[in-house]
Amino acid sequence: RILILCPKSVISVWCEQIATWQPSWRVLALDRGSVARRAQHVASWQGAVILNYEAAWRGQMAGAILSQQWDVVIIDESHKIKAVSGRASRFVAMIPAAHKLALSGTPIPQGPLDWWAQFRFLAPGLLGRSYVAFKHRYTTPCRWGQHDGVEVAKGGALSPYRYVDLDHLTQALAPYVAPALRIEEMDRNGLDMQIVCDTPIMFGYGYDASAAATWAPRMN
């Protein structure tokens, strides 16, 4: 049983790609109807369920998803869950699954702190259980003009910070983050199209080279 969470706009794309590469799969695309009605189909469906993030955490749907033991959970455009306190972000972290996969072309659009919520889903505890502690580990206060980011301090004042010790973060994430080959490349090279994940893996493709050089783990 496979659960695919993605923006609503790409549900049809997932259906097309599965039909092309895995035509034997039974696919349930839940992009129409009320959340309550769509939730009724989840418990009994054997195959792939495709659902948008905003429907997943609501009411009966949330209960239906959390009551299942999924073989694989895939989150597409995983940077959509980078907001630590966001409802979708907190919900996907609770979904039980034997294997997990995250896909994103821009996994850290605002900087390396974006990793934490995504890895709360992929590998809970890898980056610590506290986002505050994670942020303190990899940032330090600094002067304006030397900053990489800004946080709202007590009283509403803006406080600049810069990143520190990103090599350590890179090493921690390296076993879990890999660039994805285009489907055409995989086919041309005769690679097996079946994905088997014994550990959580994040695939990212096509993110900005300068951002990758600064923030993203370097792959050998």
C-alpha positions as CSV (number, residue, x, y, z in Angstrom):
1,R,0.0,0.0,0.0
2,I,1.4,3.3,-1.1
3,L,0.4,6.8,-0.1
4,I,1.5,9.7,-2.3
5,L,1.0,13.2,-0.9
6,C,1.5,16.1,-3.3
7,P,0.1,19.5,-4.3
8,K,-3.3,19.1,-5.8
9,S,-2.1,20.5,-9.2
10,V,0.2,17.5,-9.8
11,I,-2.1,14.6,-8.8
12,S,-3.0,14.1,-12.5
13,V,0.7,14.1,-13.3
14,W,1.3,11.3,-10.8
15,C,-1.6,9.3,-12.4
16,E,0.0,9.8,-15.9
17,Q,3.4,8.7,-14.7
18,I,2.2,5.7,-12.9
19,A,0.2,4.6,-15.9
20,T,3.3,5.0,-18.0
21,W,5.9,3.3,-15.8
22,Q,3.8,1.0,-13.5
23,P,0.6,0.3,-15.4
24,S,-0.2,-2.7,-13.2
25,W,-0.7,-0.6,-10.1
26,R,-4.2,0.1,-8.8
27,V,-4.4,3.9,-8.4
28,L,-6.9,5.9,-6.4
29,A,-6.6,9.6,-7.1
30,L,-8.5,11.5,-4.4
31,D,-8.7,15.0,-6.0
32,R,-12.5,15.4,-6.0
33,G,-15.4,15.4,-3.6
34,S,-15.6,16.2,0.1
35,V,-12.8,15.2,2.4
36,A,-15.2,12.9,4.3
37,R,-16.3,11.1,1.2
38,R,-12.7,10.7,0.0
39,A,-11.7,9.3,3.4
40,Q,-14.2,6.5,3.1
41,H,-12.1,5.0,0.2
42,V,-8.7,5.0,1.9
43,A,-9.3,2.2,4.5
44,S,-10.2,-0.4,1.9
45,W,-8.0,0.5,-1.0
46,Q,-5.2,-1.8,-1.9
47,G,-2.8,0.0,-4.2
48,A,-1.6,3.6,-4.5
49,V,-3.5,6.5,-3.0
50,I,-2.7,10.0,-4.3
51,L,-3.9,12.9,-2.2
52,N,-3.1,16.6,-1.8
53,Y,-1.5,17.9,1.4
54,E,-4.3,20.1,2.5
55,A,-6.9,17.3,2.4
56,A,-4.6,14.8,4.2
57,W,-4.7,16.4,7.7
58,R,-8.4,17.3,7.9
59,G,-11.0,15.5,9.9
60,Q,-11.9,12.0,8.8
61,M,-9.1,11.8,6.3
62,A,-6.5,12.2,8.9
63,G,-8.0,9.4,10.9
64,A,-8.2,7.2,7.9
65,I,-4.6,7.7,7.0
66,L,-3.2,7.3,10.5
67,S,-5.1,4.1,11.1
68,Q,-3.3,2.4,8.2
69,Q,0.1,0.8,8.1
70,W,1.6,2.0,4.8
71,D,4.3,0.1,2.9
72,V,5.6,3.3,1.4
73,V,4.7,7.0,1.9
74,I,6.0,9.4,-0.7
75,I,5.8,13.2,-0.3
76,D,6.2,15.2,-3.5
77,E,7.4,18.8,-3.4
78,S,8.6,18.0,0.2
79,H,9.6,21.6,0.8
80,K,5.9,22.3,1.2
81,I,6.2,20.8,4.7
82,K,9.3,22.9,5.7
83,A,7.2,25.1,8.1
84,V,7.9,23.4,11.4
85,S,4.5,24.4,13.0
86,G,2.5,23.9,9.8
87,R,-0.5,21.5,10.1
88,A,0.5,19.5,7.0
89,S,4.1,19.3,8.3
90,R,3.2,18.1,11.8
91,F,0.7,15.6,10.3
92,V,2.9,13.9,7.8
93,A,5.5,13.3,10.6
94,M,2.9,11.0,12.3
95,I,2.1,8.8,9.4
96,P,3.2,5.2,10.0
97,A,5.2,3.7,7.1
98,A,7.7,1.0,6.5
99,H,9.5,3.1,3.9
100,K,9.5,6.8,3.2
101,L,10.5,8.9,0.2
102,A,10.7,12.7,-0.2
103,L,10.9,14.4,-3.6
104,S,11.8,18.0,-4.2
105,G,13.5,20.1,-6.8
106,T,14.1,22.9,-4.2
107,P,14.4,21.1,-0.9
108,I,15.8,24.1,1.0
109,P,14.5,27.3,-0.6
110,Q,15.1,29.5,2.4
111,G,18.3,27.8,3.7
112,P,19.5,24.7,5.6
113,L,17.1,25.2,8.5
114,D,14.4,23.9,6.0
115,W,15.8,20.4,6.4
116,W,14.5,19.9,9.9
117,A,10.8,19.5,9.3
118,Q,11.4,17.4,6.2
119,F,13.6,15.0,8.2
120,R,11.1,15.0,11.0
121,F,9.1,13.0,8.4
122,L,11.9,11.0,6.8
123,A,14.1,10.1,9.8
124,P,12.7,11.3,13.1
125,G,15.5,12.2,15.5
126,L,18.2,12.4,12.9
127,L,18.4,16.1,13.4
128,G,17.3,16.1,17.0
129,R,13.8,16.2,18.4
130,S,13.8,20.0,19.0
131,Y,13.8,22.5,16.1
132,V,15.0,25.2,18.5
133,A,18.0,23.1,19.5
134,F,18.7,22.4,15.8
135,K,18.6,26.1,15.0
136,H,20.9,26.9,17.9
137,R,23.3,24.2,16.7
138,Y,23.7,25.6,13.2
139,T,23.2,29.3,13.6
140,T,24.8,32.1,15.6
141,P,23.8,35.7,16.2
142,C,25.7,38.2,14.1
143,R,25.7,41.8,12.8
144,W,23.5,43.1,10.1
145,G,25.2,42.8,6.7
146,Q,26.9,39.5,7.8
147,H,23.6,37.6,8.2
148,D,22.1,34.7,6.3
149,G,18.7,34.9,8.0
150,V,16.6,36.8,10.4
151,E,14.4,35.6,13.3
152,V,11.8,37.4,15.4
153,A,13.2,37.8,18.9
154,K,11.3,38.5,22.1
155,G,9.3,41.6,21.9
156,G,9.1,41.4,18.1
157,A,12.5,42.7,17.4
158,L,14.4,41.3,14.4
159,S,17.6,39.4,15.2
160,P,20.1,38.5,12.4
161,Y,22.0,35.2,12.3
162,R,24.5,33.4,10.2
163,Y,24.9,29.7,9.6
164,V,27.7,27.8,11.3
165,D,29.2,24.2,11.1
166,L,27.3,23.3,7.9
167,D,30.0,20.7,7.1
168,H,28.7,18.7,10.1
169,L,25.2,19.0,8.9
170,T,26.2,17.9,5.4
171,Q,27.9,14.8,6.8
172,A,24.8,13.9,8.9
173,L,22.5,14.2,5.9
174,A,24.7,12.7,3.2
175,P,23.5,9.0,3.6
176,Y,19.9,10.2,3.2
177,V,20.1,12.7,0.3
178,A,20.7,11.8,-3.3
179,P,20.3,13.5,-6.6
180,A,17.6,11.9,-8.8
181,L,18.2,10.8,-12.4
182,R,15.7,11.9,-15.0
183,I,13.4,9.1,-16.0
184,E,14.9,9.2,-19.6
185,E,18.4,8.7,-18.1
186,M,17.3,5.8,-16.0
187,D,15.6,4.2,-18.9
188,R,18.5,4.8,-21.3
189,N,21.0,3.3,-18.8
190,G,18.9,0.2,-18.3
191,L,18.4,0.9,-14.6
192,D,15.7,-0.9,-12.7
193,M,12.7,1.4,-12.4
194,Q,11.5,-0.2,-9.1
195,I,12.3,1.9,-6.1
196,V,13.2,-0.1,-2.9
197,C,14.0,2.0,0.1
198,D,15.4,0.3,3.2
199,T,16.3,3.7,4.7
200,P,14.5,7.1,4.2
201,I,15.9,8.8,1.2
202,M,15.3,12.3,-0.1
203,F,15.7,12.9,-3.8
204,G,16.2,16.4,-5.2
205,Y,16.7,17.4,-8.8
206,G,17.4,20.6,-10.4
207,Y,17.7,23.0,-7.5
208,D,19.8,26.1,-7.9
209,A,23.5,25.3,-8.2
210,S,24.6,28.2,-6.0
211,A,22.2,27.1,-3.2
212,A,23.4,23.5,-3.6
213,A,27.0,24.5,-3.2
214,T,26.2,26.5,-0.1
215,W,23.6,24.4,1.7
216,A,22.9,21.0,0.2
217,P,24.9,17.9,1.0
218,R,27.6,17.2,-1.7
219,M,27.2,13.7,-3.2
220,N,30.1,11.6,-4.3
